[in-house]
Amino acid sequence: MKTLRFWILSLICFIMFGIIVSTLSSSYFVTKKILVENSLEQNRVYSMKLAHMTDEVFSYMQSNLEARKSDVVKHLNDPKTVTNILQQLNISGENFNSLSVINDQGIAIATTPNIGIVGSKISSFGVKEAFARKEAFISKPYYAQTGRLLILITTPLFGDSGEYLGMLNGTVYLEEDNFIRDILAEHYSQDGSYVYVVDRDGTLIYHPNKTRIGESVESNLVVQKLLEEKDGAIQLENTLGTNFLAGYTYIEKSKWGVVSQTPFTSALKPLSGIMLTIFIFSLPFIIIFLVSAFYVSTKLASPLRKLAIYTLRDVDDQEEVIDVPTWYFEAKQLTMTIENYRKRQRETVENIKEISFTDPLTGLKNRRYADILFGKLFDQQTNFSIIMLDIDHFKQVNDKYGHIAGDDVLKFISIILKDLCSEQGECIRLGGEEFLVLLSKKDIKAAYILGEHIRMTIENSVPPIQTKLTVSLGVGEYKCGETQTQFMNRIDLALYEAKAKGRNNTVIAKLG
């Protein structure tokens, strides 16, 4: 059967396990939430930063075009000078892949570097849009006559009278090295984080994987928000089915969108290390708590365990005082209750023993007590003497005066025996009119003298029936080696001899 300490420890361990699991679980979910929120915020801020950088570059590129367009207008009829101006602009601007001037007829009159279109009529999507709008703008990506995927940054050329003369253009080749790649390419991470850019139609303008440039990703949830000209951060599944944490920013000037995103699994990669650290830091406290729990449970269970063990012992083996520490109320009350019960039980047992060993009529010890006492004496092989006496003609007393008078006679004899022998030995009623006096460490001479004293006292006393009473006595001393049967037979023979001599005699038992 399990002990109280076992159940206390089990309860404490169960509670502690629950606390650890709930603590680690809550720490896990809180930390996971923080990691996700931090990653989302970092990507949002990062996309904003890159969008601002891109926007500033576009503003710089457009301001460069604006700054040189007056020089181009002045020398519009001198292609060589215009080419020189474009070369200088390309060196100072650095962000253009190419520069060109197209007149109001759509003819390219100068380019740098030479891309083989001078003198040709340009009818690409971006040029047509520039002719239609006649204002500075940034085109969406399109394929030029050269076969390149590019965007056009253009500013119109007007004469002194306001007449439209053509356009000054800068281009960015999306599939080749360009300023966008210079800004964004370094932001690709080994953990799978990367940045991409989409245009106003949801087409990839920049992606670390060059093969995807020009691909439409408008079904992507982040791209849809960018098409709505919104900024923010979101957890989503991209078009390839990978779960990402993405931050996104809309660029007003170019109407593009910049997305910085991190794989969900990468963002949570530190989580296992954080949880391990939490557990390691908690481990010493767990050990201390377990040791404390073991100590406290032992202290709590110890009094009750001792009480339980104590109750298993026999009443006769129990000590007078229960040695149980009672440092808390329940143990103290139980100890007091058991102690009181033990005392009552001992008293009850003693009373029962006393009753079982006492003759109810005379108050002397009875034959049962004599048997136990003889058993101890014979086991110890100790010398002792006994006096066995029998009331003479007791049957006649009962027949003549009645049994009540007979009982009074028995009581009378008992009182005399107590008075004469209680300090020297044990007075026992064997049954009927037979009595026995056991004298520890008394020799036969002392026993005989005491026997004679008893006989004469009874003979000279006035009994309750107002008739003279006498007794016959057999006296003997135990000799080592005798059995109880042999010894008692010797005493019986001495008693019979005393009666045979006419009663009212004391006879010493003869040795066999």
ChimeraX attribute file (.defattr): number of C-alpha atoms within 10 A of each C-alpha:
attribute: neighborCount
match mode: 1-to-1
recipient: residues
	/A:1	4
	/A:2	6
	/A:3	11
	/A:4	16
	/A:5	20
	/A:6	15
	/A:7	13
	/A:8	18
	/A:9	19
	/A:10	12
	/A:11	12
	/A:12	17
	/A:13	16
	/A:14	12
	/A:15	12
	/A:16	16
	/A:17	13
	/A:18	12
	/A:19	12
	/A:20	15
	/A:21	12
	/A:22	12
	/A:23	14
	/A:24	17
	/A:25	13
	/A:26	12
	/A:27	16
	/A:28	17
	/A:29	13
	/A:30	12
	/A:31	17
	/A:32	19
	/A:33	13
	/A:34	13
	/A:35	18
	/A:36	19
	/A:37	17
	/A:38	14
	/A:39	26
	/A:40	25
	/A:41	18
	/A:42	19
	/A:43	27
	/A:44	24
	/A:45	18
	/A:46	21
	/A:47	28
	/A:48	23
	/A:49	14
	/A:50	22
	/A:51	22
	/A:52	17
	/A:53	15
	/A:54	21
	/A:55	18
	/A:56	13
	/A:57	17
	/A:58	18
	/A:59	14
	/A:60	14
	/A:61	21
	/A:62	20
	/A:63	14
	/A:64	16
	/A:65	24
	/A:66	17
	/A:67	12
	/A:68	15
	/A:69	22
	/A:70	14
	/A:71	13
	/A:72	23
	/A:73	20
	/A:74	13
	/A:75	14
	/A:76	21
	/A:77	12
	/A:78	13
	/A:79	17
	/A:80	13
	/A:81	16
	/A:82	23
	/A:83	22
	/A:84	15
	/A:85	21
	/A:86	28
	/A:87	18
	/A:88	14
	/A:89	20
	/A:90	19
	/A:91	11
	/A:92	12
	/A:93	19
	/A:94	13
	/A:95	19
	/A:96	21
	/A:97	19
	/A:98	20
	/A:99	26
	/A:100	24
	/A:101	29
	/A:102	25
	/A:103	21
	/A:104	16
	/A:105	11
	/A:106	19
	/A:107	17
	/A:108	21
	/A:109	21
	/A:110	28
	/A:111	24
	/A:112	23
	/A:113	14
	/A:114	12
	/A:115	12
	/A:116	12
	/A:117	16
	/A:118	18
	/A:119	12
	/A:120	12
	/A:121	15
	/A:122	19
	/A:123	13
	/A:124	14
	/A:125	16
	/A:126	23
	/A:127	19
	/A:128	13
	/A:129	14
	/A:130	22
	/A:131	17
	/A:132	9
	/A:133	11
	/A:134	18
	/A:135	14
	/A:136	18
	/A:137	17
	/A:138	21
	/A:139	21
	/A:140	20
	/A:141	24
	/A:142	18
	/A:143	16
	/A:144	18
	/A:145	13
	/A:146	10
	/A:147	8
	/A:148	15
	/A:149	19
	/A:150	22
	/A:151	20
	/A:152	24
	/A:153	24
	/A:154	27
	/A:155	22
	/A:156	24
	/A:157	25
	/A:158	17
	/A:159	12
	/A:160	8
	/A:161	6
	/A:162	8
	/A:163	10
	/A:164	15
	/A:165	17
	/A:166	24
	/A:167	27
	/A:168	24
	/A:169	26
	/A:170	28
	/A:171	20
	/A:172	22
	/A:173	22
	/A:174	25
	/A:175	18
	/A:176	13
	/A:177	11
	/A:178	16
	/A:179	19
	/A:180	21
	/A:181	18
	/A:182	11
	/A:183	13
	/A:184	21
	/A:185	16
	/A:186	11
	/A:187	17
	/A:188	17
	/A:189	11
	/A:190	8
	/A:191	12
	/A:192	14
	/A:193	19
	/A:194	21
	/A:195	25
	/A:196	24
	/A:197	24
	/A:198	28
	/A:199	25
	/A:200	21
	/A:201	17
	/A:202	22
	/A:203	20
	/A:204	24
	/A:205	28
	/A:206	23
	/A:207	23
	/A:208	16
	/A:209	8
	/A:210	13
	/A:211	9
	/A:212	15
	/A:213	19
	/A:214	22
	/A:215	14
	/A:216	16
	/A:217	18
	/A:218	20
	/A:219	11
	/A:220	16
	/A:221	16
	/A:222	28
	/A:223	29
	/A:224	15
	/A:225	17
	/A:226	27
	/A:227	19
	/A:228	11
	/A:229	16
	/A:230	16
	/A:231	19
	/A:232	20
	/A:233	24
	/A:234	20
	/A:235	20
	/A:236	18
	/A:237	17
	/A:238	17
	/A:239	12
	/A:240	7
	/A:241	8
	/A:242	11
	/A:243	16
	/A:244	23
	/A:245	28
	/A:246	29
	/A:247	27
	/A:248	31
	/A:249	29
	/A:250	28
	/A:251	22
	/A:252	12
	/A:253	13
	/A:254	18
	/A:255	18
	/A:256	26
	/A:257	29
	/A:258	31
	/A:259	27
	/A:260	28
	/A:261	29
	/A:262	25
	/A:263	21
	/A:264	21
	/A:265	15
	/A:266	16
	/A:267	21
	/A:268	17
	/A:269	14
	/A:270	13
	/A:271	18
	/A:272	12
	/A:273	11
	/A:274	15
	/A:275	16
	/A:276	12
	/A:277	12
	/A:278	15
	/A:279	16
	/A:280	12
	/A:281	11
	/A:282	13
	/A:283	12
	/A:284	11
	/A:285	12
	/A:286	16
	/A:287	11
	/A:288	11
	/A:289	15
	/A:290	16
	/A:291	12
	/A:292	12
	/A:293	17
	/A:294	18
	/A:295	14
	/A:296	15
	/A:297	18
	/A:298	17
	/A:299	14
	/A:300	18
	/A:301	19
	/A:302	18
	/A:303	22
	/A:304	22
	/A:305	16
	/A:306	15
	/A:307	19
	/A:308	11
	/A:309	10
	/A:310	18
	/A:311	13
	/A:312	9
	/A:313	11
	/A:314	8
	/A:315	14
	/A:316	10
	/A:317	8
	/A:318	14
	/A:319	11
	/A:320	10
	/A:321	9
	/A:322	15
	/A:323	12
	/A:324	16
	/A:325	14
	/A:326	17
	/A:327	11
	/A:328	10
	/A:329	9
	/A:330	12
	/A:331	19
	/A:332	16
	/A:333	12
	/A:334	15
	/A:335	21
	/A:336	14
	/A:337	12
	/A:338	16
	/A:339	16
	/A:340	12
	/A:341	12
	/A:342	19
	/A:343	15
	/A:344	12
	/A:345	14
	/A:346	16
	/A:347	12
	/A:348	12
	/A:349	14
	/A:350	13
	/A:351	12
	/A:352	12
	/A:353	12
	/A:354	13
	/A:355	14
	/A:356	15
	/A:357	19
	/A:358	19
	/A:359	19
	/A:360	11
	/A:361	12
	/A:362	19
	/A:363	17
	/A:364	22
	/A:365	22
	/A:366	22
	/A:367	19
	/A:368	15
	/A:369	20
	/A:370	20
	/A:371	12
	/A:372	11
	/A:373	14
	/A:374	14
	/A:375	13
	/A:376	12
	/A:377	16
	/A:378	17
	/A:379	10
	/A:380	10
	/A:381	15
	/A:382	13
	/A:383	16
	/A:384	20
	/A:385	22
	/A:386	26
	/A:387	26
	/A:388	25
	/A:389	28
	/A:390	23
	/A:391	21
	/A:392	17
	/A:393	13
	/A:394	18
	/A:395	15
	/A:396	11
	/A:397	18
	/A:398	15
	/A:399	11
	/A:400	12
	/A:401	12
	/A:402	12
	/A:403	13
	/A:404	10
	/A:405	16
	/A:406	21
	/A:407	18
	/A:408	16
	/A:409	22
	/A:410	22
	/A:411	17
	/A:412	17
	/A:413	23
	/A:414	20
	/A:415	15
	/A:416	15
	/A:417	21
	/A:418	18
	/A:419	11
	/A:420	17
	/A:421	18
	/A:422	13
	/A:423	10
	/A:424	15
	/A:425	17
	/A:426	19
	/A:427	25
	/A:428	27
	/A:429	25
	/A:430	20
	/A:431	11
	/A:432	12
	/A:433	19
	/A:434	16
	/A:435	24
	/A:436	24
	/A:437	25
	/A:438	21
	/A:439	24
	/A:440	15
	/A:441	14
	/A:442	17
	/A:443	16
	/A:444	20
	/A:445	14
	/A:446	13
	/A:447	23
	/A:448	22
	/A:449	13
	/A:450	19
	/A:451	27
	/A:452	18
	/A:453	13
	/A:454	23
	/A:455	20
	/A:456	15
	/A:457	16
	/A:458	21
	/A:459	15
	/A:460	11
	/A:461	16
	/A:462	13
	/A:463	16
	/A:464	16
	/A:465	14
	/A:466	8
	/A:467	10
	/A:468	12
	/A:469	22
	/A:470	21
	/A:471	25
	/A:472	27
	/A:473	31
	/A:474	28
	/A:475	30
	/A:476	26
	/A:477	26
	/A:478	25
	/A:479	14
	/A:480	12
	/A:481	10
	/A:482	13
	/A:483	14
	/A:484	14
	/A:485	8
	/A:486	13
	/A:487	18
	/A:488	17
	/A:489	13
	/A:490	20
	/A:491	26
	/A:492	18
	/A:493	17
	/A:494	23
	/A:495	25
	/A:496	16
	/A:497	20
	/A:498	22
	/A:499	20
	/A:500	11
	/A:501	12
	/A:502	10
	/A:503	19
	/A:504	21
	/A:505	21
	/A:506	26
	/A:507	23
	/A:508	23
	/A:509	21
	/A:510	12
	/A:511	12
	/A:512	7
